[in-house]
Amino acid sequence: MNISRTDVDALNAEVTIQINRSDFEPQVNSILQDYKKNINLPGFRKGHVPMGMIKKRYEIAVIAEEVNKLLREKLDSYLKEEKINLLGYPLPKESESPIDWNSNSLDFAFELGLAPKFEVKLDILKKVTHYVIEPDTKMINEQVEYIRKQYGKLISQKHPDKGVEITAQFRSEIAELEKISMITFENLKSKKVIDDLKNQTTGAVVSYPVKGMFSDEDQAKRLLGLDNNKWDLLKKENITLEIKEINKRELAVLDKSLFDKLYEPGTVTSEVELKDKIKEGLKKQFEPQTEQKLLNDITEYLVDKTKFDLPKNFLQKWIQSNAKEEMTDEQAKEEYQRSEKGIRYQLIESQIIKENQLDMSFEELKDFTGSLVKNQMLQYGQQPDEQQMEGIISNVLSNQEETRRISEQLMSNKILAFFKENAPLKVKKVGFDTFIKEAYGKA
């Protein structure tokens, strides 16, 4: 058996494997002898079927199977020994003439797509902005107000008024609406509706035209749980309110009792410390959004600025051969165009991982899985012990799809941490509204 490689160019190569009859004939003869011993054919006793008949029926199929096994084994070992960095897997090259399985030697050719050589330069990332959201005073004060409302007291009122919460059953047949929501006069625009509500009490059923009733239509849609189509229908009609409760909310006092309910007792002792804790919590809350934006921007920038060629024609063939359903040349070309950026970033990412030894260990994967499980369970007030955690982690990692998803998440975190530590990113501290405007072009 002989194997040779011919480089077509820097990105394409051919491997030719010559298999001699002596490479597979002993195994083929052994298999055919087993067939002779065990096969049952009408008119012959078991084990007495003539070898000529066995060969006529089965020899070509057995040769083909054994040759294919040899090809896979030889090609795999050759690629590993030669340390050839491939894109996709080798594609069999079509022969101009049919295979003569009775020949003394058989030649097979495979097309290879070679990974390009390139350099990843981190200094090109100096124009990428790493946003850090700094919660402003207004946002922090709103959170303080929300906490005081959440932990405050509800005092029943006879009639609605400014600052009073009205819990009502909202109904509309045309919009298929049947929902209990809470509103205040701040949610309403119509003075006529507000004046009328001031005279109502618990249990009252009232009906108002929706057009011009609410101060903010988007907010009204959220309160009522309506999509745009149903909202458009409702705007032309009246909406019915059955008043369930009328309450004034007495804000909680900012004292030790409240602080100890919110945080570990003794860790917050003043309003200033409360605001510091809130600020810290908001920054953590915004972090996933800013980090995803950063990773997206780095990915786009590296793909755009790291120049290298790809074996385009080979990859189109590879996509076509790998498709679950039959694909035309044009469809393969279109799929390649959709996939090209992803292929480029995978190559860049692989090189960064290899050059900077960012590969993950199984212990890292276990620890990361444990942190994900623990955080999820804490949301439901559960705190599993060490033995329970081991069992849960083992169960999660026994699922291949979950293991793949968690591995990708961990690697994404490691790569982002690498960029933040090593790339000359432009750090910019902004408020949340500024971040949304600058990052996504939305006011």
N, C-alpha and C positions, 0 to 999 in steps of 0.2 A: 504494500500500500504506500502510495506516494502523495504528498500534499505540497502545494506550492502557492505562492501569493504573487499577484501582479498589481502594482499600483497604477490605477488609471490616471489619477491626479491626487492632489492633497486630501481630497474628501471622499474619494471613491476607490475601491479596490475589488479585485476578484480573487477568490480562492478556488483552486482546482484540486479535486481529490480523485486519484486513480485507485480503484479497488480491483485487485487481481482475483481471479477465480479461487486461487489457493487461500485467500483471506476468508472466504465464507463457505467454501465447499464442504469442509469437514462438519460444520455445524448443520448445514442443509441436509447432508446425508444422514446425520444422527436423527434429525427431526423426521425425515422420511421413513427411517427404520422404525421409529416409534409409531408412526402412522400405520405402517405395515402390520405391526404387532396388535394394534388396538382397533383398527377400523373395521366396520361391518359394511360389506357390499353384497347386494343380492347375487346369489349364485356362487358365493365363495365362503368357505369357513373362515372364522376369525383367525387372523395371522397367516392366511394362505393366499392373500390377494397378490398377484404378480407385481414385482417392483416396477416393471415397465408401465403398468396401469396406474400405479401410485404416482410415478413421476409425471405421466401424461396429465393427470388431474391436478396435482398439487405443487409440482416442482417450481414453476414460475412464481406462484404466489409466495412460497416459502423463501425463494431467493430474494424477491423484492422486499420482504419483511426484514430479512437478515441484513441486506445491503443498507436499508434505511437505518437500522440500529447502528451499524458500523459508521455510517455517515454522521449521525448525531454525536456518537461518542468521540469520533476522531476530530470533528469540527469543534466541539466544545473544548476538548483538551488542547487543541492547537491554539484557539483564541485565548485560553487562560495562560498557556505557556508563553505565548508571544506578547501577552498583556496589551491586546489591541482594544483601544477605547472606541466602542461602537455606538452608533445611534440606531435604535431599533434592533432587530435581529437579522441575520443573513437571509437573503432571499434566493431561492433556487433560480438559476438562469435557465431559461427555456432552451431546449436543444432543437436544432434544425431537423433532426431525424429521430424517429422513435427509438427507444432503448432496446438493444438486442441483449436480452437476459442470458442468452447462451454464449455470449462472447467470453473470451479468456480474460479480458480486462474491460472495466467500465469507467468512464470519465464523467465526473459531475462538477459543475461550476456553480459558485455562489457569489452574488453581489453583496458587497459590504458598504455600508455608509459609515464613514469615519468621523469621529467627533473633532471639531476644529480646535486648533491651539490658539489661545488668546490670553490676554492679561487683564485682570480686574483691577482697575485703579480707583481706590477709595476717594482720592482727592477730587474726583469729578462731582462728589456729592456735596461740595461746599455751598452749592446753590439751593440745596434741598432744605426746607424749613421744618424744624422740629418744634411744633407748637406745644406750649405748656399753658393750660388754662388756669388762670388765677381768678377764683370766684370774687366778684366785687362786693362792696358793702351792701348794695341793694339786694343782691341774691342771698347773702348771708342773713340779712334782716328778714327777708321773706321766709327763710327757713325757720328762724326763731319764731316768727309769727305763726307759722304752720304748726310748730311744736306746741306753742301755747294754746292754740285752738284744739289740737288733737288731745291734749291732756287737760283741757278746761272742762267747765261744767255747762250743761245745757239747762236753761231755765225756760220753762214753758211760758208762752205769751198768748194773750187773748186774740190780738190782731197783728198782722205783719206790719213791719216798719223798716226804716233804713237800718242795715246791719243785721237784720233778723233772718234766720234761715227758714225757708218754706219747703217742707218735704211734701211732695204731691204725686198723685198717680196721674200721669199724662196719657191721654187716649186720643186716637184718631183712627177711624175705620178705613179711610182711603189710604193712609200711610201704614196701615197694619201696625199701629203703635199701641203698646200697652206696657208702660215702663214707669217705675218709681224713680224720681230724681229729686235732687235738692237744688233750689235756686235762691238767690237773693235779689233785691231790687237792682243791684249792680249788673245783673245779667239781663235786665230789661231796658228797653229803649222807649216804649210807648208810655207816655204820661197818663193816658186814659186807663191803661191796664194797671199801672202802679196805683193810681188813685182808687180804682175799684177794689184792688186787693187789700188796701188799707182797711176796708170796711168788712172784709170776710173773716171767718173764724174756722176752727178745726171742724171738718165734716162738710164744709161748703163745697158745692160743685159749680164751677163757673166755666164759661166758654169765651174765647177771644180769637179775633182774626190773627193768624200767624204773621202775615205781612206787616213788617214794621214793629213787631212785638219785641224782638230780641236785639240787644246792642251789638252782638257779634254772632253772625250766622254760623261760622265754623265751630265756635264754642257751643252754640245751640245744638248743632248736629251731633257733637260728641256727647252732650248731656242727654240727648234723647236717643242716641244710638242709631241714627239714621244715615243711610248712604245718600249720595247726591240725587238719585232718581226719586227716592221717597221724600226727600226734603223738598224737591221741586213740586211734587204733588201736594204736600202739606201747606206750602206757601200760599196756595190758592184757596185754602179752606180755613175753618176754625179748629182750634185745638181745645180739648176739654181737660180741666184740672180738677181733681178731687183732693182737697187739702187734707193731708194726714196728720202733720205736725207743724207747729209754729214755735220755734225755739230761738232764744237769744243765747249766744255762746259767751260765757264768762271766761276770759283768758286765764290760763294757769299762771301762778306766780313763779317768777324765776328764783327759786330758792333751792336749798340743799335737798329737800324732798324730791323735787323734780329732777335735779341733776343726777341723783342716785338711781332714779328710774331709767334714765337714758344711758348712763355709763356706769362702769364699775365704781362702786361707792368710794368716795374720797378722791377720785381722779379729777373731778371738776368741782370747783368751789365758788366760781363767780361767773357773771355774765360774759366777761372778757374771755375766760377759759372755755366757756360754752361755745362762743363764736369761733375760737381757734379750732376746737374739735369739729365744728360744723364745716369750717373751711377745709380742714384736712380730709374730711369725709367726702366733700364735693370734689376735691382734686382727684381722689381715688376713683370716684364715680365717673369722672370725665376721661380718666387715663386710657381705658380701652379704645375710646373713640379717637383720641389724638394719636395713639400708637398704631391703630389700624390705618389711619390717614398717612402716618409717616412711612409705614411699610409699603403701602400702595405707591407713594411718591418715589421712594427709593427704587422699588421694582421698575416703575416706568422709566426712571432716569437711567438706571443701569442698562436696561434693554435698549434704550435709545442711544446711549453714548458708548456702549461697549461694542465695537465693530468686529464682526467676523462673518465669514460665509458659511452656509449650510449646504449639504448635499441635497438640494431641493428635489431633483427628479427622483432620487432614491427614496426620500421620505414620502413623496406622493405615492410611489409604488407600495411602500411599506404600509401606509394608511389604507390603501386600496385592498391589500392582501389581508389586513387585520380587521377589516370591517365585518360586522355581524351579518350584514346583508350585502348583496352584490352592489358594487359602486362603479360608476363610469369614471373615465379619466377626468372629465370636467368636474364631477362631484369630488373626486380625490383632490384635485387642485384647489377647489373652494375650501375643503376641510383643512388642507395644509395652510392656507392663508389665514383661516380662523385660529389655527393652533400655533402659528409660527412664534408669536410673542411668548407663549407659554413654554415652548421648546427652548427658546433662547434663555429665558429666565431659569429654567431647570438646569441648563448647562452652567450658567453663571453661579447659581446657588450651589451646585455640586462642587464647583471649583473652590468656592469660598469655604465650604465645609471641609474639603480635603486639605487645602493649604493651611487652614487654621485649626485643624483637628477638633472640629465641632461635633463630631459624631457622638450620639447619645449612648450611654450604657443602659443595661437593663435596670440597674439600681436607680438611675435617674428617672427612667420611665415609671418605675414603681412609685417612687417618691412623688412624682408629678401627678400620677393618677390618684394617689392618696390625698393630695392637697385638693384636687378637684372634688373627690367624693366627700371629704370632710366639710368643705365649704357648702356643698349642696345640702348635706344633712343638717348643718347648722341653721340653714334657712327654715327648716321644719322643727327646730328646737331639739334635734337629736345629737347626742355626743357618744358615738360608738367607742368601745374600749379597743385596745391594741389587737386582741385576738379577732374581734369582729371586723376590724379594718383589714386585717390580713386576708380574711375570707372574702370580703367584698372586693378588694383589689384583685385577688386571684380570679374571682368570677368575672370581673370586668375585662381583664386581660385574656381570658379564655375565648372572648369574642373577637374574631379576626378583624371585623369591620370597625369595632370600637377601638381596638389596639392601633389600627392604621390611623384613625381619626385623631386619637390622643397623641400618637407619635408625631403626626404632622403639626399639631398645635404646639407641642414641646419644641420641635425643631424651629418652628416659626418664632417662638419666644427667644430661643438661643441666638438665632440669626439677628433678630432685632436688637437684642442686648449687645451683640458684637458690633453692629453698626453704630449704636449709640455711644459705645466706648471708643471705637476706633476711627469712625468717619468724621470729617470736619463739618458736621451739620451746623446749620444756622439756627440756634435756639431763640425762640421768640415767645415771650410771656404775653398773653392776651386774655381779655374777658371772653366769656362764652359767646356772646353775640358777635364779637369781632372775629372769633374763630370760625363761626358758621359762615359769616360773610366772606372772609378771606379764603377759607378752605373750600367752600362749595359755591361761592358766588351768590349766596342768598342773604337777603337783608333780614 
